[in-house]
Amino acid sequence: MNKSIFYHAGCPVCVSAEQDIISLIGEQNVQIIHLGEQQDQIQVAETAGLKSVPALLTPNGNVLHINFGASIEDLKN
């Protein structure tokens, strides 16, 4: 994986964090995945270690949970 992946659910906390992440690391260095719209990616996110969103998955596999918008369990329903 060459890019970081930013996972979010579209809530105000997530959207604000998305803008900050893009500002910090650059849009070309991050893939944005909206789990509310791309529910097929929830299992991928869980497998990577995400417990809540917003979260950033780094290229070396570390998960950085940012603030708290929603748990992954809440997104499944």
N, C-alpha and C positions, 0 to 999 in steps of 0.2 A: 504494500500500500504506500503510495507516494504522497497522498494528500491526507489531511485530517478530515474527519467526517463530523459535522455538527448535526446532532439529532434534536428535533424539537416538535412541539405539538400545536404551535400557532397561537398560544396564549400570549398576553402582553409581556410576561416575564421572558418567554422564549424569544419573541420577536426582538426585544431590547438586547438580549444576550447575542442573538444572531448578528445584529448590526455591530456590536462591540467586537465580536470575533472577527468579522470581515475587516473591520478597521484595524485590528491588531495584527492579523496574519496575512491579510490580503485575500481577495475573492478567488484568485487563481490557485490558492493553496488549500482551499477548503471546499468540500462537497457538502451541500445542504440537503438534509433529508427531513421532510415534514411527515412525521409518523401518523398524524391525523389524516393525511391525504394518501400516504403510501403505507398502508397497514401491512402490506406484504413484507415490509422491512422490519417489523417489530421483532420477529424471531431472530433475524440477523443481529439486531441491536442487543437483544437479550444474550445471545451467544457470545457477543463481544464483551459482555459484562455490564451493560447499562441497567440501572435500577430505576432511574428517573430521568426526566428531561427538564430543562435543557442539559445536554451533555456533549462533550467533545471527545471523540475517539482519535487519539494521536496516531501518527504513522507507525510508531513502534508498539501499538496495542494498548496503551494506557487509556483508561477512561477517566475523564475529568468531569465530575458532576458539578454543574454550575447553578447555584441558587436552588430553587425547587419550584417547578411548575406543575408537574404531574408525575405520578409513578407509572412505570411500564404496565403494571396491572390495570390501572385505570384506562389506559389506551386500548386494552383488549376488549373492553365492553362496548 
